[in-house]
Amino acid sequence: MRELIGPCSNCGKDVYCRDGFLDGVYVDGELVCFDCQEEVEK
């Protein structure tokens, strides 16, 4: 099962929840995709 959670706050890419697991992270209250995670955390 795949459910759209929302866009990445950094690049705008759609972030999904797949079978109960988020394909991204929340950093400082913002949804961020895994591709942008390291860049945003710095």
PDB file as gemmi writes it, atoms N, CA and C in Angstrom:
CRYST1    1.000    1.000    1.000  90.00  90.00  90.00 P 1                      
ATOM      1  N   MET A   1       0.838  -1.177   0.000  1.00  0.00           N  
ATOM      2  CA  MET A   1       0.000   0.000   0.000  1.00  0.00           C  
ATOM      3  C   MET A   1       0.884   1.241   0.000  1.00  0.00           C  
ATOM      4  N   ARG A   2       0.511   2.226  -0.774  1.00  0.00           N  
ATOM      5  CA  ARG A   2       1.288   3.452  -0.907  1.00  0.00           C  
ATOM      6  C   ARG A   2       0.352   4.649  -0.762  1.00  0.00           C  
ATOM      7  N   GLU A   3       0.670   5.542   0.168  1.00  0.00           N  
ATOM      8  CA  GLU A   3      -0.176   6.705   0.425  1.00  0.00           C  
ATOM      9  C   GLU A   3       0.668   7.972   0.387  1.00  0.00           C  
ATOM     10  N   LEU A   4       0.216   8.945  -0.385  1.00  0.00           N  
ATOM     11  CA  LEU A   4       0.916  10.218  -0.482  1.00  0.00           C  
ATOM     12  C   LEU A   4       0.791  10.972   0.841  1.00  0.00           C  
ATOM     13  N   ILE A   5       1.931  11.397   1.397  1.00  0.00           N  
ATOM     14  CA  ILE A   5       1.947  12.159   2.639  1.00  0.00           C  
ATOM     15  C   ILE A   5       2.019  13.657   2.338  1.00  0.00           C  
ATOM     16  N   GLY A   6       2.864  14.027   1.395  1.00  0.00           N  
ATOM     17  CA  GLY A   6       2.994  15.433   1.016  1.00  0.00           C  
ATOM     18  C   GLY A   6       4.300  15.666   0.289  1.00  0.00           C  
ATOM     19  N   PRO A   7       4.546  16.912  -0.128  1.00  0.00           N  
ATOM     20  CA  PRO A   7       5.785  17.223  -0.838  1.00  0.00           C  
ATOM     21  C   PRO A   7       6.956  17.473   0.111  1.00  0.00           C  
ATOM     22  N   CYS A   8       8.145  17.188  -0.367  1.00  0.00           N  
ATOM     23  CA  CYS A   8       9.368  17.517   0.368  1.00  0.00           C  
ATOM     24  C   CYS A   8       9.455  19.033   0.468  1.00  0.00           C  
ATOM     25  N   SER A   9       9.741  19.535   1.657  1.00  0.00           N  
ATOM     26  CA  SER A   9       9.813  20.987   1.837  1.00  0.00           C  
ATOM     27  C   SER A   9      11.061  21.587   1.194  1.00  0.00           C  
ATOM     28  N   ASN A  10      12.020  20.749   0.803  1.00  0.00           N  
ATOM     29  CA  ASN A  10      13.253  21.243   0.194  1.00  0.00           C  
ATOM     30  C   ASN A  10      13.180  21.228  -1.341  1.00  0.00           C  
ATOM     31  N   CYS A  11      12.814  20.074  -1.932  1.00  0.00           N  
ATOM     32  CA  CYS A  11      12.837  19.958  -3.390  1.00  0.00           C  
ATOM     33  C   CYS A  11      11.454  19.820  -4.030  1.00  0.00           C  
ATOM     34  N   GLY A  12      10.428  19.550  -3.221  1.00  0.00           N  
ATOM     35  CA  GLY A  12       9.073  19.440  -3.757  1.00  0.00           C  
ATOM     36  C   GLY A  12       8.685  18.040  -4.213  1.00  0.00           C  
ATOM     37  N   LYS A  13       9.597  17.079  -4.119  1.00  0.00           N  
ATOM     38  CA  LYS A  13       9.312  15.693  -4.512  1.00  0.00           C  
ATOM     39  C   LYS A  13       8.257  15.102  -3.575  1.00  0.00           C  
ATOM     40  N   ASP A  14       7.317  14.316  -4.130  1.00  0.00           N  
ATOM     41  CA  ASP A  14       6.284  13.679  -3.322  1.00  0.00           C  
ATOM     42  C   ASP A  14       6.892  12.660  -2.374  1.00  0.00           C  
ATOM     43  N   VAL A  15       6.462  12.685  -1.118  1.00  0.00           N  
ATOM     44  CA  VAL A  15       6.912  11.740  -0.096  1.00  0.00           C  
ATOM     45  C   VAL A  15       5.730  10.834   0.231  1.00  0.00           C  
ATOM     46  N   TYR A  16       5.975   9.528   0.203  1.00  0.00           N  
ATOM     47  CA  TYR A  16       4.918   8.546   0.409  1.00  0.00           C  
ATOM     48  C   TYR A  16       5.157   7.736   1.672  1.00  0.00           C  
ATOM     49  N   CYS A  17       4.070   7.148   2.167  1.00  0.00           N  
ATOM     50  CA  CYS A  17       4.122   6.141   3.217  1.00  0.00           C  
ATOM     51  C   CYS A  17       3.888   4.814   2.512  1.00  0.00           C  
ATOM     52  N   ARG A  18       4.816   3.895   2.638  1.00  0.00           N  
ATOM     53  CA  ARG A  18       4.697   2.591   1.969  1.00  0.00           C  
ATOM     54  C   ARG A  18       4.622   1.496   3.020  1.00  0.00           C  
ATOM     55  N   ASP A  19       3.492   0.823   3.048  1.00  0.00           N  
ATOM     56  CA  ASP A  19       3.261  -0.280   3.992  1.00  0.00           C  
ATOM     57  C   ASP A  19       3.596   0.115   5.429  1.00  0.00           C  
ATOM     58  N   GLY A  20       3.248   1.337   5.818  1.00  0.00           N  
ATOM     59  CA  GLY A  20       3.467   1.794   7.190  1.00  0.00           C  
ATOM     60  C   GLY A  20       4.809   2.443   7.453  1.00  0.00           C  
ATOM     61  N   PHE A  21       5.662   2.556   6.435  1.00  0.00           N  
ATOM     62  CA  PHE A  21       6.978   3.169   6.616  1.00  0.00           C  
ATOM     63  C   PHE A  21       7.085   4.435   5.772  1.00  0.00           C  
ATOM     64  N   LEU A  22       7.482   5.524   6.389  1.00  0.00           N  
ATOM     65  CA  LEU A  22       7.615   6.813   5.720  1.00  0.00           C  
ATOM     66  C   LEU A  22       8.879   6.837   4.863  1.00  0.00           C  
ATOM     67  N   ASP A  23       8.734   7.266   3.596  1.00  0.00           N  
ATOM     68  CA  ASP A  23       9.879   7.375   2.684  1.00  0.00           C  
ATOM     69  C   ASP A  23      10.531   8.752   2.794  1.00  0.00           C  
ATOM     70  N   GLY A  24      10.730   9.194   4.011  1.00  0.00           N  
ATOM     71  CA  GLY A  24      11.337  10.488   4.283  1.00  0.00           C  
ATOM     72  C   GLY A  24      11.466  10.653   5.782  1.00  0.00           C  
ATOM     73  N   VAL A  25      11.739  11.877   6.198  1.00  0.00           N  
ATOM     74  CA  VAL A  25      11.897  12.175   7.627  1.00  0.00           C  
ATOM     75  C   VAL A  25      11.285  13.540   7.922  1.00  0.00           C  
ATOM     76  N   TYR A  26      11.016  13.769   9.196  1.00  0.00           N  
ATOM     77  CA  TYR A  26      10.625  15.103   9.650  1.00  0.00           C  
ATOM     78  C   TYR A  26      11.852  15.737  10.288  1.00  0.00           C  
ATOM     79  N   VAL A  27      12.259  16.900   9.774  1.00  0.00           N  
ATOM     80  CA  VAL A  27      13.402  17.638  10.303  1.00  0.00           C  
ATOM     81  C   VAL A  27      12.894  19.025  10.677  1.00  0.00           C  
ATOM     82  N   ASP A  28      13.016  19.361  11.943  1.00  0.00           N  
ATOM     83  CA  ASP A  28      12.545  20.658  12.452  1.00  0.00           C  
ATOM     84  C   ASP A  28      11.089  20.927  12.056  1.00  0.00           C  
ATOM     85  N   GLY A  29      10.249  19.885  12.115  1.00  0.00           N  
ATOM     86  CA  GLY A  29       8.827  20.025  11.826  1.00  0.00           C  
ATOM     87  C   GLY A  29       8.466  20.071  10.356  1.00  0.00           C  
ATOM     88  N   GLU A  30       9.430  19.825   9.470  1.00  0.00           N  
ATOM     89  CA  GLU A  30       9.173  19.844   8.029  1.00  0.00           C  
ATOM     90  C   GLU A  30       9.417  18.462   7.446  1.00  0.00           C  
ATOM     91  N   LEU A  31       8.594  18.086   6.472  1.00  0.00           N  
ATOM     92  CA  LEU A  31       8.723  16.805   5.791  1.00  0.00           C  
ATOM     93  C   LEU A  31       9.814  16.900   4.728  1.00  0.00           C  
ATOM     94  N   VAL A  32      10.786  15.979   4.780  1.00  0.00           N  
ATOM     95  CA  VAL A  32      11.925  16.009   3.865  1.00  0.00           C  
ATOM     96  C   VAL A  32      12.141  14.606   3.301  1.00  0.00           C  
ATOM     97  N   CYS A  33      12.382  14.498   1.973  1.00  0.00           N  
ATOM     98  CA  CYS A  33      12.655  13.196   1.364  1.00  0.00           C  
ATOM     99  C   CYS A  33      14.056  12.720   1.757  1.00  0.00           C  
ATOM    100  N   PHE A  34      14.302  11.423   1.588  1.00  0.00           N  
ATOM    101  CA  PHE A  34      15.609  10.871   1.952  1.00  0.00           C  
ATOM    102  C   PHE A  34      16.741  11.504   1.131  1.00  0.00           C  
ATOM    103  N   ASP A  35      16.472  11.895  -0.118  1.00  0.00           N  
ATOM    104  CA  ASP A  35      17.506  12.495  -0.960  1.00  0.00           C  
ATOM    105  C   ASP A  35      18.003  13.829  -0.393  1.00  0.00           C  
ATOM    106  N   CYS A  36      17.121  14.577   0.256  1.00  0.00           N  
ATOM    107  CA  CYS A  36      17.467  15.905   0.782  1.00  0.00           C  
ATOM    108  C   CYS A  36      17.834  15.877   2.266  1.00  0.00           C  
ATOM    109  N   GLN A  37      17.692  14.740   2.920  1.00  0.00           N  
ATOM    110  CA  GLN A  37      17.874  14.651   4.363  1.00  0.00           C  
ATOM    111  C   GLN A  37      19.229  15.180   4.829  1.00  0.00           C  
ATOM    112  N   GLU A  38      20.319  14.709   4.244  1.00  0.00           N  
ATOM    113  CA  GLU A  38      21.657  15.133   4.682  1.00  0.00           C  
ATOM    114  C   GLU A  38      21.878  16.623   4.453  1.00  0.00           C  
ATOM    115  N   GLU A  39      21.391  17.143   3.335  1.00  0.00           N  
ATOM    116  CA  GLU A  39      21.566  18.551   3.016  1.00  0.00           C  
ATOM    117  C   GLU A  39      20.831  19.436   4.028  1.00  0.00           C  
ATOM    118  N   VAL A  40      19.622  19.046   4.412  1.00  0.00           N  
ATOM    119  CA  VAL A  40      18.807  19.844   5.332  1.00  0.00           C  
ATOM    120  C   VAL A  40      19.336  19.778   6.753  1.00  0.00           C  
ATOM    121  N   GLU A  41      19.890  18.632   7.164  1.00  0.00           N  
ATOM    122  CA  GLU A  41      20.390  18.466   8.524  1.00  0.00           C  
ATOM    123  C   GLU A  41      21.655  19.273   8.793  1.00  0.00           C  
ATOM    124  N   LYS A  42      22.370  19.691   7.767  1.00  0.00           N  
ATOM    125  CA  LYS A  42      23.623  20.445   7.958  1.00  0.00           C  
ATOM    126  C   LYS A  42      23.367  21.888   8.296  1.00  0.00           C  
TER     127      LYS A  42                                                      
END                                                                             
